[in-house]
Amino acid sequence: MEVLMPEPQIYVERTLAIIKPDVIDKEEEIEDVILRSGFHILQKRKLQLSPEQCSNFYAEQFGKMFFPNLTAYMSSGPIVAMVLARNCAVSYWKEMLGPSNSLRARITHPHSLRALYGTDELRNGLHGSLSISSAEKEIRFIFPEAILEPLPTGQRARDYLNLYVKPTLLAGLTALCKEKPADPMIWLADWLIEHNPNKPKLQYRISQ
């Protein structure tokens, strides 16, 4: 009996990443790691939070002994906030970060980002959302203009790609294989721009 496997679902999550004040000088290095790990950076901004804004952002930690030090630390200098997207973004980014205590991370997860860039339990270098719901809340806090509409998934995504992307892309890839250029990515990008079916057509007038 033939067993039909379900088609893979196209699903994209978002999570919030923050480069904290004490490692702001490592911004480019950390961003490179993020991109090489399969994330897309949808939004990015550099800002400095006030102690009051930090208190609101970390409201769930209110009442804990480290809370005053946390808000003082997070408001001590500029931060870089990014909205990251990929499949299973929340859990994957948390895995890359490692334990919240950088001292423990160096022992148990020596290759994690907090082990590499953090100092201790408080100054751990980077922030990541704990869940999908907290990611949405945090993204709205840092990027109040963000519209968090659900991205197309499953059949909707496949229908969209089949209608608007695949015909032109497949033709471009076929032409690419025939041409075999030295720089295939640049060649394909130029080909797609030239053969974009939605490219505006210029109307020329013949002057009298």
N, C-alpha and C positions, 0 to 999 in steps of 0.2 A: 504494500500500500504506500502510495506516495504521500509524503508529509509536506505540506506547503508551509514554508516559513513566512512569518509576517514581514512585510517590507519595513526597512529601517525608518524610523520617524526622524524628521528634521526638527530639532528642538534647540532653542538657544536661550540660555539663562543670562541674566545680568547680575553682577555683584559690584560692591564698592571697594576700591582699594585706596588706601591713604599712605603716602610716604610721609613719615612723621618728622618733626622739626630737626632732630639731631642727625638725620641721614639725608637731608635735602640735597646735599652735595653729590649724592650717589644717584640722583634722579635718572640720568641717561642710562647708567649701567643697569638699574633696576627695570627701567622701561624696556630695555633690550631683552632682558630675561623674560619679561611678560610676553612680549611679542613672539619670541622663539618658542614659548610654551603653548602657542596656539590661540592666544587671546586676541581679540580685537579691542582696541581702545576707542569706545564710542564717544566719550566726552572726557575732557581733561581741563582742570583749572588749578591755578596756584593762588592760594589765599592765606590769610592769617585770621584764625578764629579768636574771638574775645573769650575771656573766662566764662562769661554768661552763655555764649554760644556752645562752648565745650560742655558746660553743665547740662544744657538741653540735649546735645548730641548723645551724651553718655548718661541720660536720665535713669536708665535701668540700673546703673551702678551706684545711684545715689544712696548714701547711708553707709557705704562700705568704707573701711578705714583708709584705703588708698585713694578715695575719690578726690579729696583736695589736691593731692600730689598729681593725680592724673590730669585734672583740668589745668593745673599750673603748667605741667609739662606740655600739653597739647596746645596751649596758648602762648608758649614761650617763643615761637617763631613761625615762619611760613610753613605750610604743608602743601603737598601736591595730591589732589584727589582725582581719581579716574574711575569711570564706569567701564568695567571689563565685561566682555561677552564671549561666550563659547558654550559648547554643550557641558552641562554639569559645572557651570562656572563657580558657584558658591563652594561646593565641596572640593573642587580642584584647587581653587585659590587657597582655601584653608589648609589643604594638604601641602601646598608649596610653602606656606608661611611656617608651619610647624607649631609646636607648643607656644603658648603666650609668654612663658618665662624663657627668655633667651639663654639663661644659664643652664636650664634643664634641656633646652633644645640642642645645645652644643654636645650634650651627652647622648641623648636619645635620637635626635634627628640632625646630625652634624652638617648635612647639606641643605637644610631648610633655610629660607630667607631670614628668619629671625635669628637663627644660629650665626649666620654670616654677617648680618647688619645690626642686630640688636645688642644691647649692653646688659640688661638685667630684666627683672620681671616687669618693671614699669616702663623703662625705655627700650621697648622691643622692636623699634624701627618701623614696623608696618602694621596696618589695620586691614582686617577683612570682615565682611558681613558674616554673621553666624548662620543665617537662614535666608531663604528666598524672601520671606515677609520682611525681615529686618533689612535686607538689601534694598527693597523697594522704599522702605521708610527712610533709610539713610541717603539714598540717591535723591529723594525729594528734598531732603534737608539741605544737602550740599548743592544740588542742581535744581532749584525750585522751578525753573522753566522747563524741566524735562517732562516729556510726555511718555509715560510708560505703557504704551499700547502693546498688547500681546503680539509677538512676531508670528507670521504664518508658520503653521506646523503641519506635518503629515501630508494629506492629499492636497490641501490648499497650497502648500509650498511647492509640491510637485507640479500641480496644474499651472502655477505662475511661471515656474522655470520652463516647463514644456512650451508654453505659449510665447513667452517674451525673450527667453535666453537661449535655449538649446538650438533652435534652428540656425541662428547666426553664429553661435559659438562652435557648433559642429562643422559648419562650413569653413570657419576660420582655422580650426584644428586640422581639417583635411588639407587646406591650402598650405598650412605650416609644414605638414609632413612631406608635401611635394617639394616645397622650397628648401627646407632644411637650412635656415639661416644660422649665422654664427651666434647671434643673440636672439634666441627664440621668443623670450618674454617681450622684448621691445618690439620685435617684428609683429607679434600677435596683437599687442596693444595698438600699434599703428594700423594694422589691418582692421581691427574692430571699430576704430574711430572712422576709418574710411568707408566701411560697409555698414555702419550703423543705420538700420532701417528707419529709425526715428529722427535722423539728422535733418534739420531744417533745410529746405530747398530754396536757394536764392532765385529770385525772379529778376531777370535782366530786362531792362527797357532799351529799345533801339531808338536812339535820339534821332529826331528828324533833321 
